């Protein structure tokens, strides 16, 4: 199942890109020559926003991985038909269907692994609860 988010990068890295945008925006605002009393409040707001974005990123990757697991569980249910097949099956297309299930499981497992690696990377960069 392909992601349908039109803003997502081809490699699925939209959320990390979002965090990069937040980091660049924060850096620009911190470097801006603001001579006002609001600068400390702005810095505090940016720090809080960064934490919220990190939490959103982590949550999204966890949900994506769980969705992959659910898809794999469903496909494994259909793989149980393999136990009823023999080498003399009349409908040969069932072998191809089973092969496609294995292909889909492999693809989805790869997506789930990617989500978990991204989650690990996002949590390594900072505690989402701070």
N, C-alpha and C positions, 0 to 999 in steps of 0.2 A: 504494500500500500504506500503510495507516494505521498509526501507531504504536499499540501495544497496551499501553503502560505506563500503568497506572491512576493513577500519581502524576505524570504528565507534564501540564503546562499545555496548554491548547488550542493555543497558538501554538508548542508544542515547546520551551519555555524551561525545562524542569525543571532542567537542569544549571546554568544561571545562577542559578536560584532556590536550588539547593543551596549555591552559593557565597555567596549573600546570607545564607543561614541561618548558614553558618560565620562570616561576618563579624560578624553580629549577636551570635552566641554568644561570639565572641572579645572583642568590645567589652564585653559584659556581664560576662564573667569578669575582664577587665582592670580594670573599674570596681568590682568587688566588694571590699569592705573585708576582705581576707584578711591577717591578721597572723601569717603562718606562714612558715617557712623554705622551704616548698614552692612559693611564688609564682614564683620564677625558673624552676623546673622546669616548672610549669604553663604559664607563658608560652612556654617553649621547645617544649613539647609542642603547644600550640595553633599555633605558627608552623609546626611540622613538619606538622601535620594540614592546615593551609591549603595548603601546598605540594602535599601528596598529593592533596587534592581538586581543585586546579587541574590537576594532571597528569591526573587521571581525566577531568575535563571536556574537556580538550584531546584526549585519546585518543578519547573517545566521539564528539566532533564529527568527528574525522578518520575514524573507522570508519563513521560515518553517511554522510559524503560518498563514501567508497569504495563503500559499498553502493549508493548512488544511481547511481554510475558503472556498476557491474556490471549493475544493472537496465536502464539505458539501453542498454548494449551488447547485452543480450539482445533488447530491443525493436527495435533497429536490425537485428538479424539477421532478424527477422520482417518488417521493412519492405522487405527485399530482394524480397519477393513483388510489390512495386509495379512492378518492372521487367517483370514478366510480364503486367501488366494493360493492357487497352486500353479505349477508350471504348465498345466493344460487348460488354463483359463480361456474360454471361448472369446470373450471380449478383450482383445489385446490392448485396447485404449486405456484400460484400467491401470496397466503398468505405467503408461505415460502420465496418467493423472497422479499416481503415487509419487513418481519422480518429480513432478511439478510441486507437490506438497513439500517434499524434501528441499527443493530449491527455494521455495518461499520461506521455509523455516530457517534455512541458512541466511537468507537475505535479512529477515527480520531479526535474527540473532545478532547479525552484524550491526544493525541499527541500534539494538538494545545495548550492545557493548559500547558503541560510540556514545550513546547517551550517558552511560555510567562513567566513561572516561571523562566526558565533559563535566559531569557532576563532580568528579574527583578534582579536576582542575579548578573548577569554580570554588570549591570549598577550600582548596589549598591556598588560594589567593587571600582568604580572609574569613574570619568567623562570621557567618550570616546573621548571627544573633547580636552582634555588637553594633 
